[in-house]
Amino acid sequence: LFAVAALVLRPFPRSDFVAPRLFAPLVALLAARVGWLSWVLAFLSPLGAISYSVYLNHWVVLKALGLLGLLEHGTLTALAALWAVLLPWSCLTYWAIERPLNRLIRRQADACTEDALAKH
C-alpha cells in the first residue's frame, strides 16, 4: 500500500512528505487489529509460519511437476498444480522437520546460556 501511495503521489512536489503521513494511519489501523485488512493479514498468518518451508521446497516441487509433465498445460494449470502440491508438502515438512528442529536448537541454546550464566 505504501509503494502504491508513493507511486501515485510521486508526480507531486514534496510527495516524500505525504507518503509517511499515509503510512502512519495504516500502521495504527493494523496495530488496532480492526478492519478487513487486519482480518486478511491474520488469515494469511499461517502462510508466514510455513514460508521458509515453501522457499526450501518450491524448487523440488517444480522439478517433480516438470518431470511429470504437469507444467506443460498452461500457466494457470501449472500454477494451480504447483500450489496444490507445494502447500501441503510445505505444511508437512514444517510440522515434521522444521518445527521439531527449531525446538531442539532452542533447548540446546537455552542450556548453553544457562551453563554460561552459571559459570559467572
Contact map, one row per residue, 1 for C-alpha under 8 A:
111110000000000000000000000000000000000000000000000000000000000000000000000000000000000000000000000000000000000000000000
111111000000000000100110000000000000000000000000000000000000000000000000000000000000000000000000000000000000000000000000
111111100000000000000000000000000000000000000000000000000000000000000000000000000000000000000000000000000000000000000000
111111110000000000000000000000000000000000000000000000000000000000000000000000000000000000000000000000000000000000000000
111111111000000000100100000000000000000000000000000000000000000000000000000000000000000000000000000000000000000000000000
011111111100001100100000000000000000000000000000000000000000000000000000000000000000000000000000000000000000000000000000
001111111110000000000000000000000000000000000000000000000000000000000000000000000000000000000000000000000000000000000000
000111111110000000000000000000000000000000000000000000000000000000000000000000000000000000000000000000000000000000000000
000011111111001001100000000000000000000000000000000000000000000000000000000000000000000000000000000000000000000000000000
000001111111101100000000000000000000000000000000000000000000000000000000000000000000000000000000000000000000000000000000
000000111111101000000000000000000000000000000000000000000000000000000000000000000000000000000000000000000000000000000000
000000001111111000000000000000000000000000000000000000000000000000000000000000000000000000000000000000000000000000000000
000000000111111000000000000000000000000000000000000000000000000000000000000000000000000000000000000000000000000000000000
000000000001111111000000000000000000000000000000000000000000000000000000000000000000000000000000000000000000000000000000
000001001111111111100000000000000000000000000000000000000000000000000000000000000000000000000000000000000000000000000000
000001000100011111110000000000000000000000000000000000000000000000000000000000000000000000000000000000000000000000000000
000000000000011111111000000000000000000000000000000000000000000000000000000000000000000000000000000000000000000000000000
000000001000011111111100000000000000000000000000000000000000000000000000000000000000000000000000000000000000000000000000
010011001000001111111110000000000000000000000000000000000000000000000000000000000000000000000000000000000000000000000000
000000000000000111111111000000000000000000000000000000000000000000000000000000000000000000000000000000000000000000000000
000000000000000011111111100000000000000000000000000000000000000000000000000000000000000000000000000000000000000000000000
010010000000000001111111110000000000000000000000000000000000000000000000000000000000000000000000000000000000000000000000
010000000000000000111111111000000000000000000000000000000000000000000000000000000000000000000000000000000000000000000000
000000000000000000011111111100000000000000000000000000000000000000000000000000000000000000000000000000000000000000000000
000000000000000000001111111110000000000000000000000000000000000000000000000000000000000000000000000000000000000000000000
000000000000000000000111111111000000000000000000000000000000000000000000000000000000000000000000000000000000000000000000
000000000000000000000011111111100000000000000000000000000000000000000000000000000000000000000000000000000000000000000000
000000000000000000000001111111110000000000000000000000000000000000000000000000000000000000000000000000000000000000000000
000000000000000000000000111111111110010000000000000000000000000000000000000000000000000000000000000000000000000000000000
000000000000000000000000011111111100110000000000000000000000000000000000000000000000000000000000000000000000000000000000
000000000000000000000000001111111000000000000000000000000000000000000000000000000000000000000000000000000000000000000000
000000000000000000000000000111111100000000000000000000000000000000000000000000000000000000000000000000000000000000000000
000000000000000000000000000011111110011000000000000000000000000000000000000000000000000000000000000000000000000000000000
000000000000000000000000000011011111111000000000000000000000000000000000000000000000000000000000000000000000000000000000
000000000000000000000000000010001111111000000000000000000000000000000000000000000000000000000000000000000000000000000000
000000000000000000000000000000000111111100000000000000000000000000000000000000000000000000000000000000000000000000000000
000000000000000000000000000001000111111110000000000000000000000000000000000000000000000000000000000000000000000000000000
000000000000000000000000000011001111111111000000000000000000000000000000000000000000000000000000000000000000000000000000
000000000000000000000000000000001111111111100000000000000000000000000000000000000000000000000000000000000000000000000000
000000000000000000000000000000000001111111110000000000000000000000000000000000000000000000000000000000000000000000000000
000000000000000000000000000000000000111111111000000000000000000000000000000000000000000000000000000000000000000000000000
000000000000000000000000000000000000011111111000000000000000000000000000000000000000000000000000000000000000000000000000
000000000000000000000000000000000000001111111100000000000000000000000000000000000000000000000000000000000000000000000000
000000000000000000000000000000000000000111111111000000000000000000000000000000000000000000000000000000000000000000000000
000000000000000000000000000000000000000011111111100000000000000000000000000000000000000000000000000000000000000000000000
000000000000000000000000000000000000000000111111110000000000000000000000000000000000000000000000000000000000000000000000
000000000000000000000000000000000000000000011111111000000000000000000000000000000000000000000000000000000000000000000000
000000000000000000000000000000000000000000011111111000000000000000000000000000000000000000000000000000000000000000000000
000000000000000000000000000000000000000000001111111100000000000000000000000000000000000000000000000000000000000000000000
000000000000000000000000000000000000000000000111111111000000000000000000000000000000000001100100000000000000000000000000
000000000000000000000000000000000000000000000011111111100000000000000000000000000000000000000000000000000000000000000000
000000000000000000000000000000000000000000000000111111110000000000000000000000000000000000000000000000000000000000000000
000000000000000000000000000000000000000000000000011111111000000000000000000000000000000001101100010000000000000000000000
000000000000000000000000000000000000000000000000011111111100000000000000000000000000011001000000000000000000000000000000
000000000000000000000000000000000000000000000000001111111110000000000000000000000000000000000000000000000000000000000000
000000000000000000000000000000000000000000000000000111111110000000000000000000000000000000000000000000000000000000000000
000000000000000000000000000000000000000000000000000011111111100000000000000000000000010011000000000000000000000000000000
000000000000000000000000000000000000000000000000000001111111110000000000000000000000010000000000000000000000000000000000
000000000000000000000000000000000000000000000000000000111111111000000000000000000000000000000000000000000000000000000000
000000000000000000000000000000000000000000000000000000001111111100000000000000000000000000000000000000000000000000000000
000000000000000000000000000000000000000000000000000000001111111110000000000000000100110000000000000000000000000000000000
000000000000000000000000000000000000000000000000000000000111111111000000000000000100000000000000000000000000000000000000
000000000000000000000000000000000000000000000000000000000011111111100000000000000000000000000000000000000000000000000000
000000000000000000000000000000000000000000000000000000000001111111110000000000000000000000000000000000000000000000000000
000000000000000000000000000000000000000000000000000000000000111111111110000000001100000000000000000000000000000000000000
000000000000000000000000000000000000000000000000000000000000011111111111000000000000000000000000000000000000000000000000
000000000000000000000000000000000000000000000000000000000000001111111100000000000000000000000000000000000000000000000000
000000000000000000000000000000000000000000000000000000000000000111111100000000000000000000000000000000000000000000000000
000000000000000000000000000000000000000000000000000000000000000011111111000000000000000000000000000000000000000000000000
000000000000000000000000000000000000000000000000000000000000000011111111100011001000000000000000000000000000000000000000
000000000000000000000000000000000000000000000000000000000000000011001111111011001000000000000000000000000000000000000000
000000000000000000000000000000000000000000000000000000000000000001001111110001000000000000000000000000000000000000000000
000000000000000000000000000000000000000000000000000000000000000000000111111011000000000000000000000000000000000000000000
000000000000000000000000000000000000000000000000000000000000000000000011111111000000000000000000000000000000000000000000
000000000000000000000000000000000000000000000000000000000000000000000010111111100000000000000000000000000000000000000000
000000000000000000000000000000000000000000000000000000000000000000000000011111110000000000000000000000000000000000000000
000000000000000000000000000000000000000000000000000000000000000000000110111111111000000000000000000000000000000000000000
000000000000000000000000000000000000000000000000000000000000000000000111111111111100000000000000000000000000000000000000
000000000000000000000000000000000000000000000000000000000000000000000000001111111110000000000000000000000000000000000000
000000000000000000000000000000000000000000000000000000000000000000000000000111111111000000000000000000000000000000000000
000000000000000000000000000000000000000000000000000000000000000010000110000011111111100000000000000000000000000000000000
000000000000000000000000000000000000000000000000000000000000110010000000000001111111110000000000000000000000000000000000
000000000000000000000000000000000000000000000000000000000000000000000000000000111111111000000000000000000000000000000000
000000000000000000000000000000000000000000000000000000000000000000000000000000011111111100000000000000000000000000000000
000000000000000000000000000000000000000000000000000000000000100000000000000000001111111110000000000000000000000000000000
000000000000000000000000000000000000000000000000000001001100100000000000000000000111111111000000000000000000000000000000
000000000000000000000000000000000000000000000000000001000000000000000000000000000011111111100000000000000000000000000000
000000000000000000000000000000000000000000000000000000000000000000000000000000000001111111110000000000000000000000000000
000000000000000000000000000000000000000000000000000000001000000000000000000000000000111111111000000000000000000000000000
000000000000000000000000000000000000000000000000010011001000000000000000000000000000011111111100000000000000000000000000
000000000000000000000000000000000000000000000000010010000000000000000000000000000000001111111110000000000000000000000000
000000000000000000000000000000000000000000000000000000000000000000000000000000000000000111111111000000000000000000000000
000000000000000000000000000000000000000000000000000010000000000000000000000000000000000011111111110000000000000000000000
000000000000000000000000000000000000000000000000010010000000000000000000000000000000000001111111111000000000000000000000
000000000000000000000000000000000000000000000000000000000000000000000000000000000000000000111111111100000000000000000000
000000000000000000000000000000000000000000000000000000000000000000000000000000000000000000011111111100000000000000000000
000000000000000000000000000000000000000000000000000000000000000000000000000000000000000000001111111110000000000000000000
000000000000000000000000000000000000000000000000000010000000000000000000000000000000000000001111111111000000000000000000
000000000000000000000000000000000000000000000000000000000000000000000000000000000000000000000111111111100000000000000000
000000000000000000000000000000000000000000000000000000000000000000000000000000000000000000000011111111110000000000000000
000000000000000000000000000000000000000000000000000000000000000000000000000000000000000000000000111111111000000000000000
000000000000000000000000000000000000000000000000000000000000000000000000000000000000000000000000011111111100000000000000
000000000000000000000000000000000000000000000000000000000000000000000000000000000000000000000000001111111110000000000000
000000000000000000000000000000000000000000000000000000000000000000000000000000000000000000000000000111111111000000000000
000000000000000000000000000000000000000000000000000000000000000000000000000000000000000000000000000011111111100000000000
000000000000000000000000000000000000000000000000000000000000000000000000000000000000000000000000000001111111110000000000
000000000000000000000000000000000000000000000000000000000000000000000000000000000000000000000000000000111111111000000000
000000000000000000000000000000000000000000000000000000000000000000000000000000000000000000000000000000011111111100000000
000000000000000000000000000000000000000000000000000000000000000000000000000000000000000000000000000000001111111110000000
000000000000000000000000000000000000000000000000000000000000000000000000000000000000000000000000000000000111111111000000
000000000000000000000000000000000000000000000000000000000000000000000000000000000000000000000000000000000011111111100000
000000000000000000000000000000000000000000000000000000000000000000000000000000000000000000000000000000000001111111110000
000000000000000000000000000000000000000000000000000000000000000000000000000000000000000000000000000000000000111111111000
000000000000000000000000000000000000000000000000000000000000000000000000000000000000000000000000000000000000011111111100
000000000000000000000000000000000000000000000000000000000000000000000000000000000000000000000000000000000000001111111110
000000000000000000000000000000000000000000000000000000000000000000000000000000000000000000000000000000000000000111111111
000000000000000000000000000000000000000000000000000000000000000000000000000000000000000000000000000000000000000011111111
000000000000000000000000000000000000000000000000000000000000000000000000000000000000000000000000000000000000000001111111
000000000000000000000000000000000000000000000000000000000000000000000000000000000000000000000000000000000000000000111111
000000000000000000000000000000000000000000000000000000000000000000000000000000000000000000000000000000000000000000011111
